[in-house]
Amino acid sequence: MKIFNGIFSVLLGLLLTVTLIILGGIITLQNTILNTDFVISEMEKLDVYSIITDRIKLQLNDQLPTEVAYVEEKIDETIIELKPWFNKQANFIICEGLAYIKGEQNLHIVISLIEAKEIIQENVEEAIEEFLLPELQAFPPDITQLLISQIYTEIDKQIPEQIEIDEALLGTEIVLQLHQVRKTVGYIMVGDKILFGLMAVLILFISLLQRWKLKSIAIYTGIPFITAGVFTLIATLITGSFILGLLPSELPAQIISILPAVISDISSLLRIYGIIILITGIALTLLYGKLRAEDNPD
């Protein structure tokens, strides 16, 4: 009977090891990729706004005549003034997007463009007053006013008051993919509770099989904790290079240069988890050694 109890305890220990490893991954995902504060912080490090605006400026510079350098200056000023608005809207989209992905609400994100529109109109008005009006003095006032009105009308036409993002806008194919993601994330969000419960049940069964003998419980649970801790720490060392190897080469150089730091931030939490699990396993193993020494003083 003792042999069978030992075999079953080992099998339960293997299951406990797997449970601990999966639990580490779920806790890491919940507190990094699925955590609003973490995602916002990492997006600020990536400086997505600068990456987007740099590309827009390159496209505009290719289309603008070389003699209108003042337009480039106005574009730079406008970009700087729009950054606070962009960051505010980006943070709002992240919060709403993650809430949707986690199944907390339906997808309906309303992005107000009023502030951005006002900033653009102000800068266009300054550019007209400073550079365009002197050039138009040779024309009749009616024509000048008509031209300026057309510019403002075009701005109103190109920039709406707001943008609404919902499932209808994204299309059926993307929505189906998002629903699958939401389903997976739903499992992740409750996974830690399920695995904590499973871990408690496994330790309880091991304790029952070992007749509540602390020495035996310590060794049959300590080894799984050590194994899971070592495996987790090894995973943190190799995961970063593996993920970087899967990234498409088309990504902007700015993102590629910062991604290792982002991956390191994600894996650091998993590393802390692995260390805690490993220390717990070592403590249980040392307890086993101490109790065994007490039982066999010679």
C-alpha positions in Angstrom: 0.0 0.0 0.0 2.9 2.4 0.8 4.3 1.8 -2.7 1.0 2.6 -4.4 0.7 5.8 -2.2 4.2 6.8 -3.3 3.4 6.2 -7.0 0.2 8.1 -6.9 1.9 10.9 -4.9 4.6 11.2 -7.7 1.9 11.3 -10.4 0.0 14.0 -8.4 3.4 15.8 -8.1 3.8 15.8 -11.8 0.4 17.3 -12.3 1.2 19.9 -9.6 4.4 20.8 -11.6 2.4 21.4 -14.8 -0.2 23.4 -12.8 2.4 25.6 -11.3 4.1 26.3 -14.7 0.7 27.1 -16.4 -0.3 29.3 -13.4 2.9 31.4 -13.9 2.1 32.1 -17.5 -1.5 33.0 -16.7 -0.5 35.4 -13.9 2.1 37.0 -16.2 -0.5 37.6 -18.9 -3.1 39.0 -16.5 -0.6 41.5 -15.1 1.1 42.5 -18.4 -0.6 42.2 -21.8 -4.1 42.2 -20.2 -3.3 45.0 -17.7 -4.3 48.5 -18.8 -1.6 50.3 -16.8 1.2 48.0 -18.1 0.1 48.3 -21.7 -0.1 52.2 -21.5 3.3 52.3 -19.9 4.9 50.1 -22.6 3.2 52.1 -25.4 4.7 55.3 -24.0 8.1 53.6 -24.1 7.5 52.6 -27.8 6.6 56.3 -28.5 4.1 55.2 -31.2 3.1 58.8 -31.8 6.6 59.7 -33.0 6.7 56.6 -35.3 3.4 57.5 -36.9 4.1 61.2 -37.3 7.6 60.5 -38.7 6.0 58.4 -41.5 3.3 61.1 -42.1 5.9 63.8 -42.4 7.9 61.7 -44.9 4.9 61.3 -47.1 4.0 65.0 -46.8 7.5 66.2 -47.5 7.5 64.1 -50.7 4.4 65.9 -51.9 5.3 69.4 -50.8 7.3 71.8 -53.0 10.8 72.4 -51.7 10.3 76.2 -51.6 7.6 76.0 -49.0 9.8 75.3 -46.0 7.5 77.3 -43.7 4.8 74.6 -44.3 7.1 72.0 -42.9 7.6 74.2 -39.8 3.9 74.5 -39.4 3.5 70.7 -39.7 6.1 70.2 -37.0 4.3 72.7 -34.7 1.0 71.0 -35.3 2.4 67.6 -34.6 3.9 68.8 -31.3 0.6 70.4 -30.3 -1.4 67.3 -31.2 0.7 64.9 -29.1 -1.2 65.4 -25.7 -4.5 64.8 -27.5 -3.1 61.7 -29.3 -1.8 60.2 -26.0 -5.1 60.8 -24.3 -7.1 59.1 -27.1 -4.6 56.3 -27.3 -4.9 55.6 -23.6 -8.7 55.7 -24.0 -8.6 53.2 -26.9 -6.3 50.9 -24.9 -8.7 50.9 -21.9 -11.8 50.4 -24.0 -10.1 47.8 -26.2 -8.9 45.7 -23.3 -12.3 45.9 -21.6 -13.8 44.5 -24.8 -11.2 41.8 -25.1 -11.7 40.7 -21.5 -15.5 40.5 -22.1 -16.3 43.4 -19.8 -18.2 45.4 -22.4 -19.2 45.5 -26.1 -17.0 47.1 -28.7 -18.1 50.8 -29.1 -15.2 53.2 -29.0 -16.0 56.9 -29.8 -12.9 59.0 -30.6 -13.5 62.7 -30.5 -11.6 64.7 -33.1 -12.9 68.1 -32.1 -9.8 69.1 -30.2 -7.5 67.9 -33.0 -9.6 69.6 -35.6 -9.4 72.9 -33.6 -5.6 72.7 -33.3 -5.3 72.0 -37.1 -7.6 74.9 -38.0 -5.7 77.3 -35.7 -2.4 76.4 -37.3 -3.8 76.6 -40.8 -5.2 80.0 -40.0 -1.8 81.2 -38.7 -0.1 79.8 -41.8 -2.6 81.7 -44.0 -2.2 84.9 -42.2 1.5 84.7 -42.0 2.4 83.4 -45.4 -0.5 83.1 -47.8 -2.3 86.4 -47.4 0.7 88.5 -48.5 0.9 86.4 -51.6 -2.8 86.9 -52.4 -2.8 90.7 -52.0 -2.7 91.1 -55.8 -6.0 89.3 -56.1 -9.4 90.8 -55.4 -10.6 90.4 -51.8 -13.6 88.2 -52.9 -11.3 85.7 -54.5 -9.0 85.7 -51.5 -11.9 85.1 -49.1 -13.3 82.4 -51.4 -10.0 80.6 -51.4 -9.6 80.7 -47.7 -13.2 79.5 -47.2 -12.5 76.6 -49.5 -9.5 75.6 -47.3 -11.6 75.7 -44.2 -14.4 73.7 -45.9 -11.9 71.1 -47.0 -10.6 70.7 -43.4 -14.2 70.2 -42.2 -14.8 67.7 -44.9 -11.6 65.7 -44.3 -11.8 65.6 -40.5 -15.1 64.5 -38.9 -16.3 65.4 -35.4 -15.7 61.9 -34.2 -14.8 58.3 -35.2 -16.8 55.4 -34.0 -15.2 51.9 -33.8 -17.6 49.0 -33.5 -17.9 45.4 -34.8 -19.8 46.6 -37.8 -16.9 48.8 -38.9 -14.3 46.0 -38.5 -16.1 43.4 -40.7 -17.1 39.8 -40.2 -13.7 38.2 -40.5 -12.0 40.4 -38.0 -14.9 40.2 -35.6 -14.8 36.4 -35.7 -11.1 36.5 -34.8 -11.8 38.9 -32.0 -14.5 36.7 -30.6 -12.0 33.8 -30.5 -9.5 36.0 -28.8 -12.2 37.1 -26.2 -13.0 33.4 -25.6 -9.3 32.6 -24.9 -8.8 35.7 -22.8 -12.0 34.7 -20.8 -10.3 31.4 -19.9 -7.1 33.3 -18.9 -9.0 35.7 -16.7 -10.5 32.8 -14.6 -7.6 30.5 -15.1 -5.7 31.6 -12.0 -8.6 30.9 -9.7 -9.1 27.4 -11.3 -5.4 26.6 -11.1 -5.1 27.8 -7.5 -8.0 25.6 -6.6 -6.5 22.6 -8.5 -3.2 23.2 -6.7 -4.9 23.1 -3.3 -6.7 19.9 -4.3 -3.5 18.2 -5.5 -1.7 19.1 -2.3 -4.6 17.9 -0.3 -4.6 14.5 -2.1 -0.9 14.2 -1.6 -1.4 14.9 2.1 -4.1 12.3 2.4 -2.0 9.7 0.6 0.9 10.4 2.9 -1.4 10.2 5.9 -0.7 13.9 6.8 3.0 13.1 7.6 4.7 16.5 7.2 8.0 15.0 6.1 6.5 13.1 3.2 4.2 16.0 2.2 7.2 18.3 2.2 9.3 16.2 -0.3 6.4 15.2 -2.5 5.4 18.9 -2.9 8.8 20.4 -2.7 10.2 18.7 -5.8 7.3 19.8 -8.0 7.8 23.4 -6.8 11.6 23.2 -7.6 11.0 21.7 -11.0 8.4 24.3 -11.9 10.6 27.1 -10.6 13.6 25.9 -12.6 11.5 25.4 -15.8 10.0 28.9 -15.5 13.3 30.6 -15.0 14.8 28.8 -18.1 11.7 29.8 -20.1 12.3 33.5 -19.2 15.8 33.2 -20.6 14.9 31.7 -24.0 11.4 33.2 -24.6 12.7 36.7 -25.5 15.0 35.6 -28.3 12.4 33.2 -29.6 9.7 35.9 -29.8 12.2 38.3 -31.5 13.0 35.7 -34.1 9.3 35.5 -35.0 8.8 39.2 -35.6 8.4 40.4 -39.2 11.3 42.4 -40.7 8.8 45.0 -42.0 8.4 46.5 -38.5 9.8 50.0 -38.0 13.3 50.1 -36.7 12.3 52.1 -33.7 9.9 49.4 -32.5 12.4 46.6 -33.2 15.0 48.4 -31.1 12.7 48.9 -28.1 10.9 45.5 -28.2 13.7 43.6 -26.3 13.1 46.0 -23.3 9.3 45.4 -23.6 9.7 41.7 -23.7 12.1 41.9 -20.7 9.4 43.8 -18.7 6.9 41.1 -19.5 9.3 38.3 -18.6 10.5 40.0 -15.4 7.2 39.2 -13.7 7.4 35.6 -14.8 11.0 35.5 -13.5 9.8 36.8 -10.1 7.2 34.1 -10.0 9.7 31.4 -10.9 12.0 32.6 -8.1 9.2 32.5 -5.6 8.2 29.0 -6.6 11.8 27.8 -6.6 12.5 29.3 -3.1 9.2 27.6 -1.9 10.4 24.3 -3.2 13.8 24.6 -1.7 12.2 25.5 1.7 10.0 22.5 1.6 13.0 20.3 0.6 15.0 21.7 3.5 12.1 21.1 5.8 12.1 17.5 4.6 15.8 17.2 5.3 15.4 18.7 8.8 12.5 16.4 9.7 14.4 13.4 8.4 17.4 14.3 10.4 15.3 14.5 13.5 13.8 11.1 12.8 17.3 9.6 12.3 19.6 11.4 14.7 22.4 8.9 14.1 
